[in-house]
Amino acid sequence: MQVFDELYSQLAQARAVTLQDITRIAEKIMGRRLTTDYVYRKYVHSLQRRGYIHRIRRNLYAVRQPGQTQPTADRFLVASKIRDDYYLGYHTALEFHGTAYSF
């Protein structure tokens, strides 16, 4: 259980994580190479069942912060996790900077 608890405490620092992020953190904790398949079966499935993470889409999860009942993830953060080479354009960029107005 010690690895599981350490994994969740590391994940709780983020609001959205990918399966690859979870695998990297688990590898660092355990000190050895792990496959994403192993990490999914051993840890991700358990984290989902216990309500610590919520699947947004394939390989992308929102992390429930300690003290909250539901996981919350900012839509801009989720967008940044979907693709490595992303940018915010037009109205979305204005919303991000708080200067967008709707008529």
C-alpha positions in Angstrom: 0.0 0.0 0.0 3.0 2.3 0.5 3.6 2.6 -3.2 -0.1 3.3 -3.9 -0.2 6.1 -1.2 3.0 7.7 -2.5 1.7 7.5 -6.1 -1.5 9.3 -5.1 0.3 12.0 -3.1 2.5 12.7 -6.2 -0.5 12.7 -8.5 -2.4 15.0 -6.1 0.1 17.8 -7.0 -1.4 17.8 -10.5 -5.0 18.3 -11.6 -4.7 16.3 -14.9 -2.3 13.5 -15.8 -1.7 11.2 -18.7 -1.0 7.4 -18.3 2.6 8.2 -19.3 2.8 10.7 -16.5 1.5 8.1 -14.0 4.0 5.6 -15.4 6.9 8.0 -15.0 5.9 8.7 -11.4 5.5 5.0 -10.5 8.9 4.3 -12.1 10.5 7.0 -9.9 8.9 5.6 -6.8 9.7 2.0 -7.5 13.1 2.6 -9.0 12.7 0.4 -12.0 11.3 0.4 -15.5 7.5 -0.3 -15.8 5.2 -0.8 -18.7 2.1 1.3 -19.1 0.1 -1.9 -19.2 1.4 -3.0 -15.8 0.8 0.5 -14.3 -2.7 0.6 -15.6 -3.6 -2.8 -14.3 -1.8 -2.4 -11.0 -2.5 1.2 -10.1 -4.7 3.2 -12.4 -7.6 0.9 -12.2 -7.5 0.9 -8.4 -7.2 4.7 -8.4 -10.3 5.0 -10.6 -12.3 2.5 -8.4 -11.5 4.4 -5.3 -12.4 7.7 -6.9 -9.0 9.3 -6.7 -8.8 9.8 -10.5 -11.5 10.2 -13.1 -11.1 9.3 -16.8 -11.5 12.2 -19.1 -10.6 10.3 -22.2 -8.3 7.4 -23.1 -5.0 7.8 -21.3 -6.0 11.2 -19.7 -7.3 11.5 -16.1 -8.4 14.2 -13.7 -7.0 13.9 -10.2 -9.2 14.4 -7.2 -7.5 16.7 -4.7 -7.4 15.7 -1.0 -10.5 17.1 0.7 -12.6 17.3 -2.4 -15.4 15.0 -3.4 -15.0 15.3 -7.2 -11.9 15.7 -9.4 -11.7 19.1 -11.0 -9.4 20.0 -14.0 -9.1 23.3 -15.7 -10.1 23.0 -19.4 -6.9 24.8 -20.5 -4.8 22.3 -18.5 -6.7 19.3 -20.1 -6.1 20.8 -23.5 -2.4 21.0 -22.8 -2.3 17.3 -21.8 -4.2 16.1 -25.0 -1.4 17.2 -27.3 2.3 18.0 -26.7 2.4 20.7 -29.4 -0.6 22.8 -28.6 -1.4 26.5 -28.5 -4.4 28.5 -27.5 -5.8 30.6 -30.4 -8.2 33.4 -30.9 -11.1 33.6 -28.5 -9.7 30.8 -26.2 -6.4 32.8 -25.7 -8.5 35.9 -24.9 -10.5 33.9 -22.3 -7.3 32.6 -20.8 -6.0 36.1 -20.3 -9.4 37.4 -19.1 -10.0 39.8 -21.9 -12.7 38.0 -23.9 -16.1 39.6 -24.0 -19.3 38.1 -25.4 -22.1 40.2 -26.9 
